Amino acid sequence: KKKRLLNKKQVKYLKNLMRAVVTEGTGTALASDSYTAYGKTGTAEFNSAKDSHAWFVGFAPYDDPEIAVVCVIEHGGHGGYTAPAVKEVMEEYFGYNNDVNENLKMKGADTLVVE
């Protein structure tokens, strides 16, 4: 039997917070009129001599998520820098990206590598 980690009210609250990241927070570069994305940016500080690692985790659409994306950019600065890369992936997945970025390459059945 699967155990629920969060109740439905908590899940809705968390999704609303993740939506706000895309609509008014550090992930606004991911906003789209074509689909509704949710996410969280982050910064992993590891020392004072180099830039921090930037990361993002997100999914779309709200009611029946089809795609979840995690992006980490080593020495990428703050998490907001990852949103454009995630948008490229989501646009490609949903078929809205007419200008396929040649740096996006599929590796395996469900892994996309940005070189």
N, C-alpha and C positions, 0 to 999 in steps of 0.2 A: 504494500500500500504506500502510495506517495504521500509525503507529508508537505503541507502547505507552509511556506516560510512567511508569507504575508497574507493578510486577509484582503478581500476585494476593495475595501475602503483604502487601505494602505497602498495597494497597487495603483489605484486611480490617482491618489495623491502623488506618488512617485512619477507616474506618467505625466501628470500636469507639470511637475517641476522640470522633467526632461524636455517637455514641449517648450517651456519658457526659455530654456537654454538656446533653442533654435530660433524662437521668435523675437527674443529681446536680450539674449545674453551673449556669451562668448562664441556660440556656434551659429550665429546668424548667416554666415556664408553658406550654410546648408539649406536655408529656407527655399522652398519651391512652391509654385502654384500647381504643379502637376501631381504631387503626392505630399503626405503629411509625415514629416520625419521628427524623431525624438532623439535626444542624445545628452551626453555629458562630456564636457571637455575636462582635461586635467593636465597637471604639470608635475613631473617627477623630478624633484631636485636631488642630485646625487653628489655634488660637490660644488665648491665655490669657484673653481677654476674654469669650468666649461658651462656652456648653455645647458639648461635643463632638457629632459626628454618631454616631448609633447605627445598627448594621447587623446583619443576620442573613442567613445563607444556609443552606438546608436542603433535604431531600428526603424522600420516603416512597413506598412502603414499601421495606424493605431489599433483598430479592432481585430485584425487578423494579420499580424506581422508576417511578412514574407522574407524579409532580409534583415540580418543583424550584421553590423560592421564594427570591427575594432581596428583602429589605426594608431600606430606608434611611430613617431619620427624621432630617431635618436638625435640628441643635441638640437632639437627643433625649436627650442624656446618654450613659449606657452601653448596651452592646449588649443587656443583659437586658431592656430596655424594649421591644424589638422582638418578642420571642417571642409575646406575646398577639395581636399583629396577624397574625403568621404562622399562629398556631393558627386564627384566624378564617378565613383563606384555605384552609387544609387541611381544616378541618371542612366548609366550604362545598363544596370539591371532592369530598370523599368522601361527601357527603350526610348528615352528622351534625349540621349546624347548623340547628336548628329556628327559631332566632331570627335571621333574616338581618339582619345589620348594614346599615342603610341607607347607611352611609358607604362600603361596598364597591360599586364600580361597574365593570362590564366595559368595557374600552376596547380595541377590536380583538379578534382571535381568541384571543389568549393573554396579554393584559396586563390586570391588575387594578389599578385605581387606588383608593387609600384617601384620601378627601378629608376 
